[in-house]
Each structure stands twice: as structure tokens, then as C-alpha cells.
Amino acid sequence: MRQTKTPTNAHQPEAPAQDAPGQTPQGSILAGWISRRDLACELGLTEDTLRRWEGRRIGPVCVRAGRRVYYRRTAVQDWLSKQETAKQPRGRGRR
């Protein structure tokens, strides 16, 4: 008869689930803020593009905390809304 070994962690309580990347737990000091990496991912841009926009002051407003850069989610949404433009009629072009 063969004995089976019990895993060493079988009696340890399960660790709490980690928040998904880009998600901050409720009550966190960073609730309502998004990192540059997460914003770039959500917008389908590179972090370098957001960094360049920051330097040119054409992107969403950001805040620095040491080396980290954060964007207020509401500020990003407002900035995105301002980027909406009515479709301009195109000229007839060359004849």
C-alpha cells in the first residue's frame, strides 16, 4: 500500500486575493488614481508617449510622487472628453 504525502501548505490559511493590475483597493490612498503604466495600457499607448505629452503639456494632467507618475482618473476622462471634436468637412482637394 502506497502512502501519499500531504502538501506542507495544506493547513495554512489561503492568502487574500491580489487586486488586478491597475486596481486599487477601496480606501486606498491611491483610489481614484492610475499609474502611467496602467494608463498607457488602457489607452493603447506607450509610457514614452505619455512622458513626451507631459513634457509638451498636451496630455492629461499628472502628479509626481517621487519617481512615480499618477493621473487622476476623472482628469483623464475630462481630457479625453476635450479630445472629442466634431468631424470637420474635408475640402474638395485639388482639382
C-alpha positions in Angstrom: 0.0 0.0 0.0 1.3 3.4 -1.0 1.2 6.4 1.3 0.5 9.9 -0.1 2.3 12.9 1.2 0.2 15.8 2.4 1.4 19.1 1.0 3.2 21.3 3.5 0.9 24.2 3.0 -2.3 22.2 3.3 -3.2 23.6 6.7 -2.2 27.2 6.1 -5.0 29.7 5.5 -5.4 30.9 2.0 -3.8 34.2 1.2 -6.1 37.1 0.3 -6.7 37.6 -3.4 -4.5 40.2 -5.0 -6.1 43.1 -6.8 -5.9 43.0 -10.5 -3.2 45.3 -12.0 -4.4 48.8 -12.3 -7.0 48.3 -9.5 -6.6 49.9 -6.1 -8.4 48.6 -3.1 -11.3 50.7 -1.7 -10.0 53.0 1.0 -6.5 53.1 -0.5 -4.8 56.4 -0.6 -4.4 55.9 -4.4 -8.1 55.2 -5.0 -9.1 57.3 -8.0 -5.6 57.5 -9.4 -3.9 55.5 -12.1 -0.2 54.9 -12.8 1.4 55.9 -16.1 2.0 52.3 -17.0 -1.7 51.4 -16.4 -2.9 54.4 -18.3 -0.7 53.7 -21.2 -2.0 50.1 -21.3 -5.6 51.3 -21.1 -5.1 53.8 -23.9 -3.0 51.5 -26.1 -0.1 53.9 -25.9 3.5 53.6 -24.7 4.7 55.1 -21.5 7.2 57.1 -23.6 4.3 58.8 -25.4 2.7 59.8 -22.1 6.1 61.1 -20.9 6.5 63.1 -24.2 3.0 64.5 -23.8 3.8 65.5 -20.2 6.9 67.4 -21.4 4.9 69.2 -24.1 1.9 69.8 -21.8 -0.5 68.3 -24.2 -1.6 65.2 -22.3 -3.7 64.7 -19.2 -2.5 66.4 -16.1 -0.4 64.3 -13.8 1.2 64.2 -10.4 4.6 63.0 -9.3 5.2 61.1 -6.2 9.0 60.5 -6.1 9.8 58.8 -9.4 6.2 57.6 -9.9 3.7 59.4 -12.0 -0.1 59.2 -11.4 -3.1 60.6 -13.2 -6.4 61.3 -11.5 -9.0 59.2 -13.3 -11.5 62.0 -13.5 -8.9 64.3 -15.0 -8.1 61.7 -17.7 -11.8 61.3 -18.5 -12.1 65.1 -18.8 -9.1 65.3 -21.0 -10.5 62.5 -23.2 -13.8 64.4 -23.5 -11.9 67.5 -24.6 -10.2 65.5 -27.3 -13.6 64.8 -29.0 -14.1 67.0 -31.9 -16.8 67.3 -34.4 -15.8 65.8 -37.7 -14.6 68.7 -39.9 -15.8 68.6 -43.5 -12.9 68.0 -45.8 -12.1 70.4 -48.6 -12.6 69.3 -52.1 -8.9 69.0 -52.5 -7.0 69.6 -55.8 -8.9 69.7 -59.0 
